[in-house]
Each structure stands twice: as structure tokens, then as C-alpha cells.
């Protein structure tokens, strides 16, 4: 398995957008698949904020994660955010998400962030295992989510 910038394999943007759309359209029902494709293409930086990384098994896209400036329009004071962590069903529970998160954390370190944030509906336990802590549970766009934070380990980079 390789973790690479989506910017290096732009031919996967449409497939990734379709996966994300199926997983998260309930959080933004007005965002069309075409709109999501455009948003992913714009955020597909190779490094820094924003950037999107994909996990590949051979020539098969198996997952993604992104580092973005903001991911909750109700918490614009918090930045940056881990977002769009997704692993295809047949590849879950194999460490793919953890490797994607670690790659995004490396970018957060390079970007001189002191802390970073995420929200999740279902994966709080995964993030707790990776060192994240709960900030709050709240309603976001009609869904109960956990907002989490992790201090950036400056020693990881440099």
C-alpha cells in the first residue's frame, strides 16, 4: 500500500468524489456530485493546506484523507482540520486509515499547526487510539458528531 497525494493521480478524483458523496451527502444534501468533484479537485494540493492523500493498493484506490483549513462552518475559529477519512469496505481494519491520518499529520506539522481538529459520526474510538481527545458532542447539520482535537507533535518533523 502506498500513500500519495491525489494531485499525483488526478484520474481518481471522480471515483473519490463518488465514494465521498455516497458516504457524506447527508451532511450537505445541496452539494451535487459534480460540485463535490470540483471541490475535491480544488483541494487536491500536493502539500500544505489544503491537501488530499489517497491510499493505493497497486493501481486500486482504497482510501483517502485530507488536511483542510476548515471543515465545520460552525467552528471557523478552529483550524486546520483532518477531513474525508475514508477507506473502502474491503480494506477496513487493516491500518489504512491510521496511515492516511499519519500522512495528514505530517502535513499539519509542516504547516506549523499547534493542534488540529476533526469531527466524526462513528469513528471516535479509532481517533482516540491515535491520540485524539474529545472536545464536544454536538449536533451538526442534523447529525450528532464528536468534535475532537489533537496536539501536534512538533518532534515528528525536522
Chimera marker file (.cmm) of the C-alpha trace (Angstrom):
<marker_set name="trace">
<marker id="1" x="0.000" y="0.000" z="0.000" r="1" g="1" b="0" radius="0.5"/>
<marker id="2" x="1.209" y="3.474" z="-0.904" r="1" g="1" b="0" radius="0.5"/>
<marker id="3" x="0.006" y="6.844" z="0.399" r="1" g="1" b="0" radius="0.5"/>
<marker id="4" x="0.355" y="9.527" z="-2.271" r="1" g="1" b="0" radius="0.5"/>
<marker id="5" x="-1.015" y="12.998" z="-2.982" r="1" g="1" b="0" radius="0.5"/>
<marker id="6" x="-4.231" y="12.913" z="-5.001" r="1" g="1" b="0" radius="0.5"/>
<marker id="7" x="-2.574" y="15.647" z="-7.080" r="1" g="1" b="0" radius="0.5"/>
<marker id="8" x="-0.272" y="12.937" z="-8.463" r="1" g="1" b="0" radius="0.5"/>
<marker id="9" x="-3.190" y="10.721" z="-9.558" r="1" g="1" b="0" radius="0.5"/>
<marker id="10" x="-5.925" y="13.152" z="-10.607" r="1" g="1" b="0" radius="0.5"/>
<marker id="11" x="-7.623" y="10.429" z="-12.635" r="1" g="1" b="0" radius="0.5"/>
<marker id="12" x="-9.044" y="9.202" z="-9.287" r="1" g="1" b="0" radius="0.5"/>
<marker id="13" x="-10.858" y="12.480" z="-8.457" r="1" g="1" b="0" radius="0.5"/>
<marker id="14" x="-14.211" y="11.363" z="-9.907" r="1" g="1" b="0" radius="0.5"/>
<marker id="15" x="-14.099" y="7.947" z="-8.185" r="1" g="1" b="0" radius="0.5"/>
<marker id="16" x="-13.116" y="9.534" z="-4.882" r="1" g="1" b="0" radius="0.5"/>
<marker id="17" x="-15.885" y="12.127" z="-5.196" r="1" g="1" b="0" radius="0.5"/>
<marker id="18" x="-18.438" y="9.362" z="-5.802" r="1" g="1" b="0" radius="0.5"/>
<marker id="19" x="-17.254" y="7.478" z="-2.698" r="1" g="1" b="0" radius="0.5"/>
<marker id="20" x="-17.350" y="10.624" z="-0.554" r="1" g="1" b="0" radius="0.5"/>
<marker id="21" x="-20.735" y="11.603" z="-1.964" r="1" g="1" b="0" radius="0.5"/>
<marker id="22" x="-22.233" y="8.223" z="-1.078" r="1" g="1" b="0" radius="0.5"/>
<marker id="23" x="-20.747" y="8.389" z="2.434" r="1" g="1" b="0" radius="0.5"/>
<marker id="24" x="-21.420" y="12.007" z="3.397" r="1" g="1" b="0" radius="0.5"/>
<marker id="25" x="-24.116" y="13.529" z="1.175" r="1" g="1" b="0" radius="0.5"/>
<marker id="26" x="-26.471" y="13.573" z="4.194" r="1" g="1" b="0" radius="0.5"/>
<marker id="27" x="-24.255" y="16.276" z="5.729" r="1" g="1" b="0" radius="0.5"/>
<marker id="28" x="-24.592" y="18.554" z="2.711" r="1" g="1" b="0" radius="0.5"/>
<marker id="29" x="-27.584" y="17.480" z="0.602" r="1" g="1" b="0" radius="0.5"/>
<marker id="30" x="-27.373" y="20.552" z="-1.641" r="1" g="1" b="0" radius="0.5"/>
<marker id="31" x="-23.858" y="19.599" z="-2.805" r="1" g="1" b="0" radius="0.5"/>
<marker id="32" x="-24.140" y="17.685" z="-6.077" r="1" g="1" b="0" radius="0.5"/>
<marker id="33" x="-21.707" y="15.022" z="-7.206" r="1" g="1" b="0" radius="0.5"/>
<marker id="34" x="-20.382" y="17.485" z="-9.790" r="1" g="1" b="0" radius="0.5"/>
<marker id="35" x="-19.904" y="20.088" z="-7.056" r="1" g="1" b="0" radius="0.5"/>
<marker id="36" x="-18.050" y="17.559" z="-4.947" r="1" g="1" b="0" radius="0.5"/>
<marker id="37" x="-15.782" y="16.681" z="-7.881" r="1" g="1" b="0" radius="0.5"/>
<marker id="38" x="-14.927" y="20.379" z="-8.262" r="1" g="1" b="0" radius="0.5"/>
<marker id="39" x="-14.328" y="20.811" z="-4.522" r="1" g="1" b="0" radius="0.5"/>
<marker id="40" x="-12.024" y="17.788" z="-4.368" r="1" g="1" b="0" radius="0.5"/>
<marker id="41" x="-10.101" y="18.954" z="-7.442" r="1" g="1" b="0" radius="0.5"/>
<marker id="42" x="-9.592" y="22.381" z="-5.835" r="1" g="1" b="0" radius="0.5"/>
<marker id="43" x="-8.456" y="20.883" z="-2.503" r="1" g="1" b="0" radius="0.5"/>
<marker id="44" x="-6.112" y="18.316" z="-4.082" r="1" g="1" b="0" radius="0.5"/>
<marker id="45" x="-2.913" y="20.082" z="-3.104" r="1" g="1" b="0" radius="0.5"/>
<marker id="46" x="0.302" y="18.097" z="-3.095" r="1" g="1" b="0" radius="0.5"/>
<marker id="47" x="1.313" y="19.508" z="0.302" r="1" g="1" b="0" radius="0.5"/>
<marker id="48" x="0.264" y="22.035" z="2.922" r="1" g="1" b="0" radius="0.5"/>
<marker id="49" x="-3.317" y="23.145" z="3.492" r="1" g="1" b="0" radius="0.5"/>
<marker id="50" x="-5.397" y="22.013" z="1.688" r="1" g="1" b="0" radius="0.5"/>
<marker id="51" x="-4.059" y="18.665" z="0.591" r="1" g="1" b="0" radius="0.5"/>
<marker id="52" x="-5.640" y="15.289" z="-0.056" r="1" g="1" b="0" radius="0.5"/>
<marker id="53" x="-3.845" y="11.968" z="0.182" r="1" g="1" b="0" radius="0.5"/>
<marker id="54" x="-5.005" y="8.667" z="-1.198" r="1" g="1" b="0" radius="0.5"/>
<marker id="55" x="-4.127" y="5.094" z="-0.307" r="1" g="1" b="0" radius="0.5"/>
<marker id="56" x="-3.387" y="2.869" z="-3.272" r="1" g="1" b="0" radius="0.5"/>
<marker id="57" x="-3.108" y="-0.891" z="-3.455" r="1" g="1" b="0" radius="0.5"/>
<marker id="58" x="-1.383" y="-1.409" z="-6.756" r="1" g="1" b="0" radius="0.5"/>
<marker id="59" x="-3.496" y="0.611" z="-9.178" r="1" g="1" b="0" radius="0.5"/>
<marker id="60" x="-6.608" y="0.484" z="-6.961" r="1" g="1" b="0" radius="0.5"/>
<marker id="61" x="-7.818" y="3.450" z="-4.919" r="1" g="1" b="0" radius="0.5"/>
<marker id="62" x="-8.595" y="2.161" z="-1.417" r="1" g="1" b="0" radius="0.5"/>
<marker id="63" x="-8.904" y="5.278" z="0.757" r="1" g="1" b="0" radius="0.5"/>
<marker id="64" x="-8.399" y="8.966" z="1.358" r="1" g="1" b="0" radius="0.5"/>
<marker id="65" x="-7.787" y="11.639" z="3.956" r="1" g="1" b="0" radius="0.5"/>
<marker id="66" x="-7.479" y="15.405" z="3.717" r="1" g="1" b="0" radius="0.5"/>
<marker id="67" x="-5.949" y="18.292" z="5.597" r="1" g="1" b="0" radius="0.5"/>
<marker id="68" x="-8.170" y="21.354" z="5.209" r="1" g="1" b="0" radius="0.5"/>
<marker id="69" x="-8.404" y="24.848" z="6.677" r="1" g="1" b="0" radius="0.5"/>
<marker id="70" x="-11.987" y="24.409" z="7.939" r="1" g="1" b="0" radius="0.5"/>
<marker id="71" x="-14.412" y="21.502" z="7.951" r="1" g="1" b="0" radius="0.5"/>
<marker id="72" x="-17.268" y="22.807" z="10.116" r="1" g="1" b="0" radius="0.5"/>
<marker id="73" x="-18.865" y="26.096" z="9.149" r="1" g="1" b="0" radius="0.5"/>
<marker id="74" x="-19.966" y="26.477" z="12.779" r="1" g="1" b="0" radius="0.5"/>
<marker id="75" x="-16.390" y="26.338" z="14.127" r="1" g="1" b="0" radius="0.5"/>
<marker id="76" x="-14.397" y="28.664" z="11.885" r="1" g="1" b="0" radius="0.5"/>
<marker id="77" x="-12.116" y="29.579" z="14.823" r="1" g="1" b="0" radius="0.5"/>
<marker id="78" x="-10.620" y="26.061" z="14.794" r="1" g="1" b="0" radius="0.5"/>
<marker id="79" x="-8.016" y="25.139" z="12.181" r="1" g="1" b="0" radius="0.5"/>
<marker id="80" x="-6.673" y="23.059" z="10.485" r="1" g="1" b="0" radius="0.5"/>
<marker id="81" x="-8.911" y="20.001" z="10.178" r="1" g="1" b="0" radius="0.5"/>
<marker id="82" x="-8.485" y="16.352" z="9.318" r="1" g="1" b="0" radius="0.5"/>
<marker id="83" x="-11.323" y="15.560" z="6.918" r="1" g="1" b="0" radius="0.5"/>
<marker id="84" x="-12.626" y="12.992" z="4.451" r="1" g="1" b="0" radius="0.5"/>
<marker id="85" x="-11.015" y="9.960" z="6.072" r="1" g="1" b="0" radius="0.5"/>
<marker id="86" x="-12.480" y="7.121" z="4.052" r="1" g="1" b="0" radius="0.5"/>
<marker id="87" x="-11.431" y="3.525" z="3.454" r="1" g="1" b="0" radius="0.5"/>
<marker id="88" x="-13.246" y="1.174" z="1.088" r="1" g="1" b="0" radius="0.5"/>
<marker id="89" x="-15.169" y="-1.563" z="2.857" r="1" g="1" b="0" radius="0.5"/>
<marker id="90" x="-12.904" y="-4.490" z="1.931" r="1" g="1" b="0" radius="0.5"/>
<marker id="91" x="-9.788" y="-2.685" z="3.193" r="1" g="1" b="0" radius="0.5"/>
<marker id="92" x="-11.002" y="-1.553" z="6.615" r="1" g="1" b="0" radius="0.5"/>
<marker id="93" x="-9.385" y="-2.735" z="9.877" r="1" g="1" b="0" radius="0.5"/>
<marker id="94" x="-6.000" y="-3.105" z="8.154" r="1" g="1" b="0" radius="0.5"/>
<marker id="95" x="-4.348" y="0.148" z="9.307" r="1" g="1" b="0" radius="0.5"/>
<marker id="96" x="-5.140" y="2.101" z="6.133" r="1" g="1" b="0" radius="0.5"/>
<marker id="97" x="-6.961" y="4.920" z="7.935" r="1" g="1" b="0" radius="0.5"/>
<marker id="98" x="-4.195" y="5.198" z="10.537" r="1" g="1" b="0" radius="0.5"/>
<marker id="99" x="-1.562" y="5.563" z="7.798" r="1" g="1" b="0" radius="0.5"/>
<marker id="100" x="-3.643" y="8.178" z="5.976" r="1" g="1" b="0" radius="0.5"/>
<marker id="101" x="-4.137" y="10.148" z="9.207" r="1" g="1" b="0" radius="0.5"/>
<marker id="102" x="-0.397" y="9.979" z="9.934" r="1" g="1" b="0" radius="0.5"/>
<marker id="103" x="0.383" y="11.365" z="6.470" r="1" g="1" b="0" radius="0.5"/>
<marker id="104" x="-2.010" y="14.260" z="7.037" r="1" g="1" b="0" radius="0.5"/>
<marker id="105" x="-0.475" y="14.870" z="10.453" r="1" g="1" b="0" radius="0.5"/>
<marker id="106" x="2.941" y="15.166" z="8.821" r="1" g="1" b="0" radius="0.5"/>
<marker id="107" x="1.497" y="17.936" z="6.624" r="1" g="1" b="0" radius="0.5"/>
<marker id="108" x="-0.064" y="19.643" z="9.641" r="1" g="1" b="0" radius="0.5"/>
<marker id="109" x="3.356" y="19.604" z="11.329" r="1" g="1" b="0" radius="0.5"/>
<marker id="110" x="4.966" y="21.095" z="8.218" r="1" g="1" b="0" radius="0.5"/>
<marker id="111" x="2.280" y="23.786" z="8.230" r="1" g="1" b="0" radius="0.5"/>
<marker id="112" x="3.289" y="24.785" z="11.779" r="1" g="1" b="0" radius="0.5"/>
<marker id="113" x="-0.079" y="23.969" z="13.336" r="1" g="1" b="0" radius="0.5"/>
<marker id="114" x="-0.111" y="23.551" z="17.126" r="1" g="1" b="0" radius="0.5"/>
<marker id="115" x="-3.268" y="21.442" z="17.110" r="1" g="1" b="0" radius="0.5"/>
<marker id="116" x="-5.723" y="20.087" z="14.577" r="1" g="1" b="0" radius="0.5"/>
<marker id="117" x="-9.332" y="19.069" z="14.649" r="1" g="1" b="0" radius="0.5"/>
<marker id="118" x="-11.854" y="16.629" z="13.219" r="1" g="1" b="0" radius="0.5"/>
<marker id="119" x="-15.461" y="15.659" z="13.566" r="1" g="1" b="0" radius="0.5"/>
<marker id="120" x="-16.841" y="12.172" z="13.231" r="1" g="1" b="0" radius="0.5"/>
<marker id="121" x="-20.151" y="10.396" z="13.484" r="1" g="1" b="0" radius="0.5"/>
<marker id="122" x="-18.896" y="6.869" z="14.086" r="1" g="1" b="0" radius="0.5"/>
<marker id="123" x="-15.100" y="6.623" z="14.367" r="1" g="1" b="0" radius="0.5"/>
<marker id="124" x="-14.318" y="8.222" z="17.751" r="1" g="1" b="0" radius="0.5"/>
<marker id="125" x="-12.652" y="5.069" z="19.059" r="1" g="1" b="0" radius="0.5"/>
<marker id="126" x="-10.241" y="4.935" z="16.123" r="1" g="1" b="0" radius="0.5"/>
<marker id="127" x="-9.212" y="8.527" z="16.703" r="1" g="1" b="0" radius="0.5"/>
<marker id="128" x="-8.871" y="8.028" z="20.472" r="1" g="1" b="0" radius="0.5"/>
<marker id="129" x="-6.406" y="5.207" z="19.731" r="1" g="1" b="0" radius="0.5"/>
<marker id="130" x="-4.460" y="7.667" z="17.561" r="1" g="1" b="0" radius="0.5"/>
<marker id="131" x="-4.182" y="10.198" z="20.390" r="1" g="1" b="0" radius="0.5"/>
<marker id="132" x="-7.163" y="12.463" z="19.705" r="1" g="1" b="0" radius="0.5"/>
<marker id="133" x="-9.277" y="13.796" z="22.587" r="1" g="1" b="0" radius="0.5"/>
<marker id="134" x="-12.933" y="14.804" z="22.724" r="1" g="1" b="0" radius="0.5"/>
<marker id="135" x="-13.794" y="18.487" z="22.699" r="1" g="1" b="0" radius="0.5"/>
<marker id="136" x="-17.561" y="18.105" z="22.494" r="1" g="1" b="0" radius="0.5"/>
<marker id="137" x="-20.501" y="16.169" z="21.136" r="1" g="1" b="0" radius="0.5"/>
<marker id="138" x="-22.855" y="18.392" z="19.181" r="1" g="1" b="0" radius="0.5"/>
<marker id="139" x="-25.500" y="18.497" z="16.503" r="1" g="1" b="0" radius="0.5"/>
<marker id="140" x="-24.080" y="19.414" z="13.095" r="1" g="1" b="0" radius="0.5"/>
<marker id="141" x="-26.434" y="19.621" z="10.131" r="1" g="1" b="0" radius="0.5"/>
<marker id="142" x="-28.934" y="17.364" z="11.885" r="1" g="1" b="0" radius="0.5"/>
<marker id="143" x="-26.366" y="14.714" z="12.817" r="1" g="1" b="0" radius="0.5"/>
<marker id="144" x="-24.777" y="14.055" z="16.219" r="1" g="1" b="0" radius="0.5"/>
<marker id="145" x="-20.995" y="14.273" z="15.861" r="1" g="1" b="0" radius="0.5"/>
<marker id="146" x="-17.961" y="14.193" z="18.114" r="1" g="1" b="0" radius="0.5"/>
<marker id="147" x="-15.578" y="17.105" z="17.671" r="1" g="1" b="0" radius="0.5"/>
<marker id="148" x="-12.041" y="16.042" z="18.530" r="1" g="1" b="0" radius="0.5"/>
<marker id="149" x="-8.637" y="17.684" z="18.845" r="1" g="1" b="0" radius="0.5"/>
<marker id="150" x="-5.044" y="16.515" z="18.808" r="1" g="1" b="0" radius="0.5"/>
<marker id="151" x="-1.966" y="18.442" z="19.785" r="1" g="1" b="0" radius="0.5"/>
<marker id="152" x="0.653" y="18.449" z="17.058" r="1" g="1" b="0" radius="0.5"/>
<marker id="153" x="3.807" y="16.563" z="17.953" r="1" g="1" b="0" radius="0.5"/>
<marker id="154" x="6.447" y="19.035" z="16.754" r="1" g="1" b="0" radius="0.5"/>
<marker id="155" x="9.208" y="16.464" z="17.234" r="1" g="1" b="0" radius="0.5"/>
<marker id="156" x="7.776" y="14.286" z="14.436" r="1" g="1" b="0" radius="0.5"/>
<marker id="157" x="9.141" y="16.515" z="11.714" r="1" g="1" b="0" radius="0.5"/>
<marker id="158" x="12.508" y="18.173" z="11.193" r="1" g="1" b="0" radius="0.5"/>
<link id1="1" id2="2" r="1" g="1" b="0" radius="0.2"/>
<link id1="2" id2="3" r="1" g="1" b="0" radius="0.2"/>
<link id1="3" id2="4" r="1" g="1" b="0" radius="0.2"/>
<link id1="4" id2="5" r="1" g="1" b="0" radius="0.2"/>
<link id1="5" id2="6" r="1" g="1" b="0" radius="0.2"/>
<link id1="6" id2="7" r="1" g="1" b="0" radius="0.2"/>
<link id1="7" id2="8" r="1" g="1" b="0" radius="0.2"/>
<link id1="8" id2="9" r="1" g="1" b="0" radius="0.2"/>
<link id1="9" id2="10" r="1" g="1" b="0" radius="0.2"/>
<link id1="10" id2="11" r="1" g="1" b="0" radius="0.2"/>
<link id1="11" id2="12" r="1" g="1" b="0" radius="0.2"/>
<link id1="12" id2="13" r="1" g="1" b="0" radius="0.2"/>
<link id1="13" id2="14" r="1" g="1" b="0" radius="0.2"/>
<link id1="14" id2="15" r="1" g="1" b="0" radius="0.2"/>
<link id1="15" id2="16" r="1" g="1" b="0" radius="0.2"/>
<link id1="16" id2="17" r="1" g="1" b="0" radius="0.2"/>
<link id1="17" id2="18" r="1" g="1" b="0" radius="0.2"/>
<link id1="18" id2="19" r="1" g="1" b="0" radius="0.2"/>
<link id1="19" id2="20" r="1" g="1" b="0" radius="0.2"/>
<link id1="20" id2="21" r="1" g="1" b="0" radius="0.2"/>
<link id1="21" id2="22" r="1" g="1" b="0" radius="0.2"/>
<link id1="22" id2="23" r="1" g="1" b="0" radius="0.2"/>
<link id1="23" id2="24" r="1" g="1" b="0" radius="0.2"/>
<link id1="24" id2="25" r="1" g="1" b="0" radius="0.2"/>
<link id1="25" id2="26" r="1" g="1" b="0" radius="0.2"/>
<link id1="26" id2="27" r="1" g="1" b="0" radius="0.2"/>
<link id1="27" id2="28" r="1" g="1" b="0" radius="0.2"/>
<link id1="28" id2="29" r="1" g="1" b="0" radius="0.2"/>
<link id1="29" id2="30" r="1" g="1" b="0" radius="0.2"/>
<link id1="30" id2="31" r="1" g="1" b="0" radius="0.2"/>
<link id1="31" id2="32" r="1" g="1" b="0" radius="0.2"/>
<link id1="32" id2="33" r="1" g="1" b="0" radius="0.2"/>
<link id1="33" id2="34" r="1" g="1" b="0" radius="0.2"/>
<link id1="34" id2="35" r="1" g="1" b="0" radius="0.2"/>
<link id1="35" id2="36" r="1" g="1" b="0" radius="0.2"/>
<link id1="36" id2="37" r="1" g="1" b="0" radius="0.2"/>
<link id1="37" id2="38" r="1" g="1" b="0" radius="0.2"/>
<link id1="38" id2="39" r="1" g="1" b="0" radius="0.2"/>
<link id1="39" id2="40" r="1" g="1" b="0" radius="0.2"/>
<link id1="40" id2="41" r="1" g="1" b="0" radius="0.2"/>
<link id1="41" id2="42" r="1" g="1" b="0" radius="0.2"/>
<link id1="42" id2="43" r="1" g="1" b="0" radius="0.2"/>
<link id1="43" id2="44" r="1" g="1" b="0" radius="0.2"/>
<link id1="44" id2="45" r="1" g="1" b="0" radius="0.2"/>
<link id1="45" id2="46" r="1" g="1" b="0" radius="0.2"/>
<link id1="46" id2="47" r="1" g="1" b="0" radius="0.2"/>
<link id1="47" id2="48" r="1" g="1" b="0" radius="0.2"/>
<link id1="48" id2="49" r="1" g="1" b="0" radius="0.2"/>
<link id1="49" id2="50" r="1" g="1" b="0" radius="0.2"/>
<link id1="50" id2="51" r="1" g="1" b="0" radius="0.2"/>
<link id1="51" id2="52" r="1" g="1" b="0" radius="0.2"/>
<link id1="52" id2="53" r="1" g="1" b="0" radius="0.2"/>
<link id1="53" id2="54" r="1" g="1" b="0" radius="0.2"/>
<link id1="54" id2="55" r="1" g="1" b="0" radius="0.2"/>
<link id1="55" id2="56" r="1" g="1" b="0" radius="0.2"/>
<link id1="56" id2="57" r="1" g="1" b="0" radius="0.2"/>
<link id1="57" id2="58" r="1" g="1" b="0" radius="0.2"/>
<link id1="58" id2="59" r="1" g="1" b="0" radius="0.2"/>
<link id1="59" id2="60" r="1" g="1" b="0" radius="0.2"/>
<link id1="60" id2="61" r="1" g="1" b="0" radius="0.2"/>
<link id1="61" id2="62" r="1" g="1" b="0" radius="0.2"/>
<link id1="62" id2="63" r="1" g="1" b="0" radius="0.2"/>
<link id1="63" id2="64" r="1" g="1" b="0" radius="0.2"/>
<link id1="64" id2="65" r="1" g="1" b="0" radius="0.2"/>
<link id1="65" id2="66" r="1" g="1" b="0" radius="0.2"/>
<link id1="66" id2="67" r="1" g="1" b="0" radius="0.2"/>
<link id1="67" id2="68" r="1" g="1" b="0" radius="0.2"/>
<link id1="68" id2="69" r="1" g="1" b="0" radius="0.2"/>
<link id1="69" id2="70" r="1" g="1" b="0" radius="0.2"/>
<link id1="70" id2="71" r="1" g="1" b="0" radius="0.2"/>
<link id1="71" id2="72" r="1" g="1" b="0" radius="0.2"/>
<link id1="72" id2="73" r="1" g="1" b="0" radius="0.2"/>
<link id1="73" id2="74" r="1" g="1" b="0" radius="0.2"/>
<link id1="74" id2="75" r="1" g="1" b="0" radius="0.2"/>
<link id1="75" id2="76" r="1" g="1" b="0" radius="0.2"/>
<link id1="76" id2="77" r="1" g="1" b="0" radius="0.2"/>
<link id1="77" id2="78" r="1" g="1" b="0" radius="0.2"/>
<link id1="78" id2="79" r="1" g="1" b="0" radius="0.2"/>
<link id1="79" id2="80" r="1" g="1" b="0" radius="0.2"/>
<link id1="80" id2="81" r="1" g="1" b="0" radius="0.2"/>
<link id1="81" id2="82" r="1" g="1" b="0" radius="0.2"/>
<link id1="82" id2="83" r="1" g="1" b="0" radius="0.2"/>
<link id1="83" id2="84" r="1" g="1" b="0" radius="0.2"/>
<link id1="84" id2="85" r="1" g="1" b="0" radius="0.2"/>
<link id1="85" id2="86" r="1" g="1" b="0" radius="0.2"/>
<link id1="86" id2="87" r="1" g="1" b="0" radius="0.2"/>
<link id1="87" id2="88" r="1" g="1" b="0" radius="0.2"/>
<link id1="88" id2="89" r="1" g="1" b="0" radius="0.2"/>
<link id1="89" id2="90" r="1" g="1" b="0" radius="0.2"/>
<link id1="90" id2="91" r="1" g="1" b="0" radius="0.2"/>
<link id1="91" id2="92" r="1" g="1" b="0" radius="0.2"/>
<link id1="92" id2="93" r="1" g="1" b="0" radius="0.2"/>
<link id1="93" id2="94" r="1" g="1" b="0" radius="0.2"/>
<link id1="94" id2="95" r="1" g="1" b="0" radius="0.2"/>
<link id1="95" id2="96" r="1" g="1" b="0" radius="0.2"/>
<link id1="96" id2="97" r="1" g="1" b="0" radius="0.2"/>
<link id1="97" id2="98" r="1" g="1" b="0" radius="0.2"/>
<link id1="98" id2="99" r="1" g="1" b="0" radius="0.2"/>
<link id1="99" id2="100" r="1" g="1" b="0" radius="0.2"/>
<link id1="100" id2="101" r="1" g="1" b="0" radius="0.2"/>
<link id1="101" id2="102" r="1" g="1" b="0" radius="0.2"/>
<link id1="102" id2="103" r="1" g="1" b="0" radius="0.2"/>
<link id1="103" id2="104" r="1" g="1" b="0" radius="0.2"/>
<link id1="104" id2="105" r="1" g="1" b="0" radius="0.2"/>
<link id1="105" id2="106" r="1" g="1" b="0" radius="0.2"/>
<link id1="106" id2="107" r="1" g="1" b="0" radius="0.2"/>
<link id1="107" id2="108" r="1" g="1" b="0" radius="0.2"/>
<link id1="108" id2="109" r="1" g="1" b="0" radius="0.2"/>
<link id1="109" id2="110" r="1" g="1" b="0" radius="0.2"/>
<link id1="110" id2="111" r="1" g="1" b="0" radius="0.2"/>
<link id1="111" id2="112" r="1" g="1" b="0" radius="0.2"/>
<link id1="112" id2="113" r="1" g="1" b="0" radius="0.2"/>
<link id1="113" id2="114" r="1" g="1" b="0" radius="0.2"/>
<link id1="114" id2="115" r="1" g="1" b="0" radius="0.2"/>
<link id1="115" id2="116" r="1" g="1" b="0" radius="0.2"/>
<link id1="116" id2="117" r="1" g="1" b="0" radius="0.2"/>
<link id1="117" id2="118" r="1" g="1" b="0" radius="0.2"/>
<link id1="118" id2="119" r="1" g="1" b="0" radius="0.2"/>
<link id1="119" id2="120" r="1" g="1" b="0" radius="0.2"/>
<link id1="120" id2="121" r="1" g="1" b="0" radius="0.2"/>
<link id1="121" id2="122" r="1" g="1" b="0" radius="0.2"/>
<link id1="122" id2="123" r="1" g="1" b="0" radius="0.2"/>
<link id1="123" id2="124" r="1" g="1" b="0" radius="0.2"/>
<link id1="124" id2="125" r="1" g="1" b="0" radius="0.2"/>
<link id1="125" id2="126" r="1" g="1" b="0" radius="0.2"/>
<link id1="126" id2="127" r="1" g="1" b="0" radius="0.2"/>
<link id1="127" id2="128" r="1" g="1" b="0" radius="0.2"/>
<link id1="128" id2="129" r="1" g="1" b="0" radius="0.2"/>
<link id1="129" id2="130" r="1" g="1" b="0" radius="0.2"/>
<link id1="130" id2="131" r="1" g="1" b="0" radius="0.2"/>
<link id1="131" id2="132" r="1" g="1" b="0" radius="0.2"/>
<link id1="132" id2="133" r="1" g="1" b="0" radius="0.2"/>
<link id1="133" id2="134" r="1" g="1" b="0" radius="0.2"/>
<link id1="134" id2="135" r="1" g="1" b="0" radius="0.2"/>
<link id1="135" id2="136" r="1" g="1" b="0" radius="0.2"/>
<link id1="136" id2="137" r="1" g="1" b="0" radius="0.2"/>
<link id1="137" id2="138" r="1" g="1" b="0" radius="0.2"/>
<link id1="138" id2="139" r="1" g="1" b="0" radius="0.2"/>
<link id1="139" id2="140" r="1" g="1" b="0" radius="0.2"/>
<link id1="140" id2="141" r="1" g="1" b="0" radius="0.2"/>
<link id1="141" id2="142" r="1" g="1" b="0" radius="0.2"/>
<link id1="142" id2="143" r="1" g="1" b="0" radius="0.2"/>
<link id1="143" id2="144" r="1" g="1" b="0" radius="0.2"/>
<link id1="144" id2="145" r="1" g="1" b="0" radius="0.2"/>
<link id1="145" id2="146" r="1" g="1" b="0" radius="0.2"/>
<link id1="146" id2="147" r="1" g="1" b="0" radius="0.2"/>
<link id1="147" id2="148" r="1" g="1" b="0" radius="0.2"/>
<link id1="148" id2="149" r="1" g="1" b="0" radius="0.2"/>
<link id1="149" id2="150" r="1" g="1" b="0" radius="0.2"/>
<link id1="150" id2="151" r="1" g="1" b="0" radius="0.2"/>
<link id1="151" id2="152" r="1" g="1" b="0" radius="0.2"/>
<link id1="152" id2="153" r="1" g="1" b="0" radius="0.2"/>
<link id1="153" id2="154" r="1" g="1" b="0" radius="0.2"/>
<link id1="154" id2="155" r="1" g="1" b="0" radius="0.2"/>
<link id1="155" id2="156" r="1" g="1" b="0" radius="0.2"/>
<link id1="156" id2="157" r="1" g="1" b="0" radius="0.2"/>
<link id1="157" id2="158" r="1" g="1" b="0" radius="0.2"/>
</marker_set>
